[in-house]
Amino acid sequence: AASRVGGSSGTGRPADALMPVARALLLHMWLFAATCGSFSLRTRLAPATARLSRFVCVATEAAQPASQSLEGKVAAHRFTTEAIRLNRGRVLRFCHASRGAEAASAVAELEEAGDAVPTFLYNSLLLACMDQPALVRGMVDRMWSGKLRPDDGTYAALVRAHVHWGEIGRAVRVLHRMQTAGMEMRRRTVQPLVKKLCADGQARAAVRVWQRTEQLGAVFTSADFADLLDACCRVGELGYILPILARLRDDCDERLPEGVLALLETALASARTTAGEVAFAVSRVQIDPASEKGCSHCGTVLHQLRLDEEQRASVAERLLQRADLIDKSGTLTQSLEGIKDLLQRNPSYDCVIDGPNVAYDDQNFVGGRFNYYQVEDMRQQVQMAGLRPILVMPSKYMPSRFIQARIPNHTRRQKHSMSELTVEELLIIEHWRQLGVVYEAEVSGKDDWVWMYASLLCEGRMVVTNDEMRDHWLHLLDIRLFRRWKESQHIRFAFERQSDPSAWQIKLHVPGSFAHATQSASNGNWHIASDEGNSWLCIAPLVPLHEEPPLRGILPRPTLAPLAVPNPNSMGVPVAASSLWKARERRAAKSEASAAVMPQLPISAVLSEDQIEKVEASLLERPPSFFDNLMSGGKKQREYDERKPVVDGQLG
């Protein structure tokens, strides 16, 4: 009916006699789509509704002035938007169900209708059509021709497709094109290629791809380190094991998943030298966090990981700078400087208690309030634990006059209310002031900045709080250093109550004597913590290993000594032989000069696609030269890139 009403005239306008029918039909179709309970029927009805609404809009514009066709335009836009949304949803459902042919036909319908197809739909279509290389290559040709604008998801889908087809060289070329486009490399783009190289036993190639892409922004996880280490152990590249463990210690200083730890255990236990000797003694041990003896297998004493002096000074400086930006009045900065002066005069304070966090703990009930008794009991509990605490309290909770003293109540049940202090609570406040164990911060809602700053002024100063500090430390520290600070200086607490809510028992969760993270000892042993219980992996090298350079920058290429060219005259060669030698040198110099001026042609102009695949396979057997020239770009490649841009089909 929609095609009949649409007409087949050259202008695409429906006949005037059919316009009332078209409008009535359009109204009924819109009402049916709005009230129909069948999603599939609405999806099939949407394209016809959109086409009919376009025809009605065209006829309305032709028959009426522009000022009177606004309603038709709005209706056409509404139906068109709904049709586009439903068609895009249909494409995504086909892609998620791995129905690549149907998804491709749905995308073709969107393109024929003139609708703009977003890039994420093409990315989903690439992943759904991995078993149809011809279709994917056709889409890739359209992307490279400029009709589509690829993003990082597009490159990730292409790398995964080439890896799925076994075309490692083409996957590397996609990464090179991504680098040329100036896009940031992500783990999801590189991880399939690295995993494939590790599975194929090409450890050196995997390490070099990992290095190059890491310099371009990719961040890898502990599972990727485990795959690299497993590949190195299987092919005998033992020189990379210690650098990989060092990167695992520096970048993933946390408990590793049990699956990753099991892979590391199996790989290191199977590592053999070229002489067939066992390289590592690997064993599982149980280390109690309350024990200070360390590993029971090798006797290594584990240690706590803390922020060093340079890191603490850097974070403290950034904290002061942010305080100046946030609080223009300077009150916050004065409070930070005040706690610094107090701790410099009394350096024996080795613990800071977040007063409001302790006072408001378990007070979200009717009648809950700022509890001074909890703060005082916490101070005494910390003092009995062998620490000398100092309280950080906002000045609004420390009234200076005792007559009708009132403080705000910020519990969830009594917001924006005031609480009147009792005589006992006023005596507690005065007791703190006489002992000199409280710092009154002249801030409102920023008292956590004060104890955060106080914890950075001295190594090992503890903080008693249940505040997770997610809204502050993201601007001050990366997640690795924040985790290290939290595990070494953060004391959590809990008030355990029984039947009587006014009676409680304080339970402190003090950091252990060592950090549950990957650690290396001076004797060469390594210990890696599991995320399940107190299980650790103890690694002891049994043979001296030839350690490769640290995996921080580009691995240096081996420098070959120049060949010594003998002088024929010094060897007693006859004159005729000497002239032949000189003629050979002249021919070599002439060929070098001609090669220097010869223009470099793209490989696609000389070799076929099958020959290119064979060349790439042979180059992959020599990964240093292959990946140096392809990913980082050597001197000749940089000179060529300056002369001519990279075109499709050109390698390296």
FENDAFEN-V874998 format. One record per residue. N is the residue number from 1. RES is the residue in one letter. D_LAST is the distance of its C-alpha to the last C-alpha in Angstrom with 1 decimal. Layout:
# FENDAFEN-V874998
n,res,d_last
N,RES,D_LAST
N,RES,D_LAST
This chain:
# FENDAFEN-V874998
n,res,d_last
1,A,56.9
2,A,54.1
3,S,52.8
4,R,56.4
5,V,57.2
6,G,53.9
7,G,55.2
8,S,53.6
9,S,54.5
10,G,52.2
11,T,52.2
12,G,51.4
13,R,54.6
14,P,57.0
15,A,60.6
16,D,63.0
17,A,65.4
18,L,62.7
19,M,61.7
20,P,64.3
21,V,63.2
22,A,59.5
23,R,60.3
24,A,62.5
25,L,59.9
26,L,57.2
27,L,59.5
28,H,60.3
29,M,56.6
30,W,55.7
31,L,58.7
32,F,57.9
33,A,54.2
34,A,55.5
35,T,58.1
36,C,56.7
37,G,56.0
38,S,53.6
39,F,50.0
40,S,48.7
41,L,51.4
42,R,50.5
43,T,46.8
44,R,47.8
45,L,50.2
46,A,47.9
47,P,46.0
48,A,49.3
49,T,50.8
50,A,47.9
51,R,48.2
52,L,52.0
53,S,51.8
54,R,49.6
55,F,52.1
56,V,55.0
57,C,53.3
58,V,52.7
59,A,56.4
60,T,57.7
61,E,55.9
62,A,57.3
63,A,60.8
64,Q,61.2
65,P,60.4
66,A,57.2
67,S,59.3
68,Q,60.6
69,S,57.4
70,L,56.0
71,E,57.1
72,G,55.4
73,K,52.1
74,V,52.4
75,A,53.1
76,A,50.2
77,H,47.8
78,R,49.3
79,F,49.0
80,T,45.5
81,T,44.2
82,E,45.9
83,A,44.4
84,I,40.9
85,R,41.4
86,L,42.8
87,N,40.1
88,R,37.4
89,G,39.3
90,R,39.6
91,V,35.8
92,L,35.4
93,R,38.2
94,F,36.6
95,C,33.2
96,H,35.0
97,A,36.9
98,S,33.8
99,R,35.2
100,G,32.0
101,A,33.6
102,E,36.3
103,A,34.0
104,A,31.9
105,S,35.2
106,A,36.4
107,V,33.3
108,A,33.8
109,E,37.4
110,L,36.4
111,E,34.2
112,E,36.9
113,A,39.4
114,G,37.4
115,D,36.9
116,A,33.8
117,V,31.9
118,P,30.4
119,T,26.9
120,F,28.3
121,L,29.9
122,Y,26.7
123,N,25.2
124,S,28.4
125,L,28.1
126,L,24.6
127,L,26.0
128,A,29.1
129,C,27.4
130,M,25.2
131,D,27.3
132,Q,26.6
133,P,23.0
134,A,23.9
135,L,25.4
136,V,22.5
137,R,19.9
138,G,22.4
139,M,22.5
140,V,18.7
141,D,18.8
142,R,21.6
143,M,19.8
144,W,16.7
145,S,19.4
146,G,21.0
147,K,24.2
148,L,23.5
149,R,22.4
150,P,20.5
151,D,21.4
152,D,20.5
153,G,22.6
154,T,20.7
155,Y,17.4
156,A,19.5
157,A,21.0
158,L,17.8
159,V,16.5
160,R,20.1
161,A,20.2
162,H,17.1
163,V,18.5
164,H,21.9
165,W,20.7
166,G,19.1
167,E,15.5
168,I,13.9
169,G,10.4
170,R,10.9
171,A,12.4
172,V,9.6
173,R,7.5
174,V,10.9
175,L,11.0
176,H,7.9
177,R,9.7
178,M,12.8
179,Q,11.9
180,T,11.1
181,A,14.4
182,G,16.2
183,M,17.7
184,E,19.3
185,M,18.1
186,R,21.1
187,R,22.2
188,R,22.8
189,T,19.2
190,V,17.9
191,Q,21.1
192,P,20.8
193,L,17.6
194,V,19.1
195,K,22.4
196,K,21.0
197,L,19.3
198,C,22.7
199,A,24.7
200,D,22.9
201,G,23.6
202,Q,20.1
203,A,21.3
204,R,19.0
205,A,15.9
206,A,17.9
207,V,19.0
208,R,15.6
209,V,14.4
210,W,17.9
211,Q,17.7
212,R,14.5
213,T,15.8
214,E,19.3
215,Q,18.4
216,L,17.3
217,G,20.8
218,A,21.0
219,V,24.4
220,F,25.2
221,T,28.6
222,S,30.8
223,A,29.9
224,D,26.2
225,F,27.4
226,A,29.7
227,D,27.1
228,L,25.0
229,L,28.2
230,D,29.3
231,A,26.1
232,C,26.5
233,C,30.2
234,R,29.7
235,V,27.4
236,G,29.2
237,E,26.7
238,L,29.7
239,G,28.3
240,Y,26.5
241,I,29.7
242,L,31.5
243,P,28.6
244,I,28.1
245,L,31.8
246,A,31.8
247,R,29.3
248,L,31.4
249,R,34.5
250,D,33.1
251,D,31.3
252,C,33.6
253,D,37.0
254,E,39.0
255,R,40.4
256,L,37.9
257,P,38.5
258,E,40.3
259,G,37.7
260,V,35.1
261,L,37.7
262,A,38.6
263,L,35.0
264,L,34.9
265,E,38.3
266,T,37.4
267,A,34.1
268,L,35.7
269,A,38.8
270,S,36.9
271,A,34.8
272,R,35.7
273,T,35.0
274,T,34.2
275,A,38.0
276,G,38.6
277,E,40.2
278,V,40.2
279,A,38.0
280,F,39.5
281,A,42.9
282,V,42.3
283,S,45.3
284,R,46.2
285,V,48.8
286,Q,50.9
287,I,51.2
288,D,53.8
289,P,52.8
290,A,56.4
291,S,56.2
292,E,55.4
293,K,55.3
294,G,51.6
295,C,50.2
296,S,53.0
297,H,50.9
298,C,49.6
299,G,51.8
300,T,48.9
301,V,50.1
302,L,47.7
303,H,47.6
304,Q,47.2
305,L,44.0
306,R,45.0
307,L,43.5
308,D,43.6
309,E,45.4
310,E,42.4
311,Q,41.3
312,R,44.9
313,A,45.3
314,S,42.1
315,V,43.2
316,A,46.7
317,E,45.6
318,R,43.4
319,L,46.5
320,L,48.7
321,Q,46.3
322,R,46.1
323,A,49.9
324,D,50.3
325,L,48.1
326,I,49.9
327,D,53.5
328,K,54.4
329,S,57.9
330,G,57.0
331,T,59.0
332,L,56.1
333,T,55.0
334,Q,58.7
335,S,58.8
336,L,55.8
337,E,57.2
338,G,60.6
339,I,59.3
340,K,57.5
341,D,60.8
342,L,62.7
343,L,60.4
344,Q,60.4
345,R,64.2
346,N,64.2
347,P,61.2
348,S,62.9
349,Y,61.8
350,D,59.1
351,C,58.8
352,V,58.6
353,I,60.0
354,D,58.8
355,G,62.3
356,P,61.8
357,N,59.4
358,V,62.1
359,A,65.0
360,Y,63.5
361,D,62.4
362,D,64.1
363,Q,66.0
364,N,64.8
365,F,68.1
366,V,71.2
367,G,72.8
368,G,69.7
369,R,69.4
370,F,68.1
371,N,69.5
372,Y,70.5
373,Y,71.8
374,Q,68.4
375,V,67.0
376,E,69.9
377,D,69.7
378,M,65.9
379,R,66.7
380,Q,69.3
381,Q,67.1
382,V,64.2
383,Q,66.8
384,M,68.2
385,A,64.7
386,G,64.8
387,L,62.9
388,R,64.3
389,P,63.2
390,I,63.3
391,L,63.5
392,V,61.4
393,M,63.6
394,P,63.3
395,S,66.4
396,K,67.4
397,Y,68.2
398,M,70.3
399,P,73.3
400,S,75.3
401,R,78.6
402,F,80.1
403,I,82.4
404,Q,81.0
405,A,77.5
406,R,74.9
407,I,71.2
408,P,68.6
409,N,67.8
410,H,64.1
411,T,64.3
412,R,63.1
413,R,66.7
414,Q,68.3
415,K,65.8
416,H,67.2
417,S,70.4
418,M,72.3
419,S,73.8
420,E,76.9
421,L,76.8
422,T,79.5
423,V,81.4
424,E,79.6
425,E,76.2
426,L,77.4
427,L,78.7
428,I,75.3
429,I,73.7
430,E,76.3
431,H,75.8
432,W,72.1
433,R,72.9
434,Q,75.6
435,L,73.3
436,G,70.5
437,V,67.9
438,V,66.6
439,Y,64.4
440,E,65.2
441,A,62.1
442,E,62.8
443,V,60.0
444,S,60.1
445,G,57.4
446,K,55.3
447,D,57.1
448,D,54.1
449,W,52.3
450,V,55.1
451,W,54.9
452,M,51.1
453,Y,51.5
454,A,54.2
455,S,52.1
456,L,49.6
457,L,52.2
458,C,52.9
459,E,51.1
460,G,52.2
461,R,54.4
462,M,54.8
463,V,54.9
464,V,57.1
465,T,55.9
466,N,54.6
467,D,52.4
468,E,48.8
469,M,47.7
470,R,44.7
471,D,45.3
472,H,45.2
473,W,42.9
474,L,39.8
475,H,40.1
476,L,40.8
477,L,38.9
478,D,35.9
479,I,36.9
480,R,36.5
481,L,38.9
482,F,41.2
483,R,41.5
484,R,42.3
485,W,44.9
486,K,46.5
487,E,46.8
488,S,48.4
489,Q,50.6
490,H,51.4
491,I,54.8
492,R,55.4
493,F,59.0
494,A,61.1
495,F,64.7
496,E,66.2
497,R,69.2
498,Q,71.9
499,S,74.6
500,D,75.6
501,P,72.9
502,S,74.5
503,A,73.9
504,W,70.5
505,Q,68.8
506,I,65.7
507,K,62.8
508,L,60.1
509,H,56.6
510,V,55.9
511,P,52.5
512,G,52.5
513,S,52.5
514,F,48.8
515,A,45.7
516,H,44.4
517,A,40.8
518,T,38.7
519,Q,40.3
520,S,40.0
521,A,43.1
522,S,43.8
523,N,44.6
524,G,41.0
525,N,42.0
526,W,40.1
527,H,41.7
528,I,40.0
529,A,42.2
530,S,42.4
531,D,43.2
532,E,46.1
533,G,49.2
534,N,49.3
535,S,47.1
536,W,44.8
537,L,42.5
538,C,43.5
539,I,40.9
540,A,42.1
541,P,39.9
542,L,42.0
543,V,40.0
544,P,38.2
545,L,34.4
546,H,31.8
547,E,30.1
548,E,26.5
549,P,25.7
550,P,26.3
551,L,23.7
552,R,23.7
553,G,20.8
554,I,17.7
555,L,19.0
556,P,19.5
557,R,17.8
558,P,20.6
559,T,21.8
560,L,23.0
561,A,26.2
562,P,26.2
563,L,28.0
564,A,31.5
565,V,32.2
566,P,36.0
567,N,38.2
568,P,40.1
569,N,43.2
570,S,43.6
571,M,43.5
572,G,46.4
573,V,44.4
574,P,46.4
575,V,45.8
576,A,44.5
577,A,41.9
578,S,41.0
579,S,40.5
580,L,38.3
581,W,36.2
582,K,36.0
583,A,35.1
584,R,32.2
585,E,31.0
586,R,31.3
587,R,29.4
588,A,26.5
589,A,26.6
590,K,26.7
591,S,23.6
592,E,21.7
593,A,23.0
594,S,22.1
595,A,18.5
596,A,18.3
597,V,19.6
598,M,17.8
599,P,15.5
600,Q,11.8
601,L,11.7
602,P,9.4
603,I,9.4
604,S,11.8
605,A,14.2
606,V,14.6
607,L,14.4
608,S,16.1
609,E,15.1
610,D,17.0
611,Q,15.4
612,I,11.9
613,E,13.5
614,K,15.1
615,V,12.1
616,E,10.6
617,A,14.1
618,S,14.5
619,L,11.5
620,L,13.0
621,E,16.2
622,R,14.8
623,P,13.5
624,P,13.7
625,S,11.1
626,F,8.8
627,F,9.2
628,D,9.7
629,N,6.4
630,L,4.6
631,M,7.8
632,S,9.7
633,G,7.8
634,G,9.7
635,K,12.1
636,K,10.4
637,Q,7.3
638,R,10.1
639,E,12.2
640,Y,10.1
641,D,9.7
642,E,13.4
643,R,14.2
644,K,12.6
645,P,11.5
646,V,8.6
647,V,10.4
648,D,10.9
649,G,9.8
650,Q,6.6
651,L,3.8
652,G,0.0
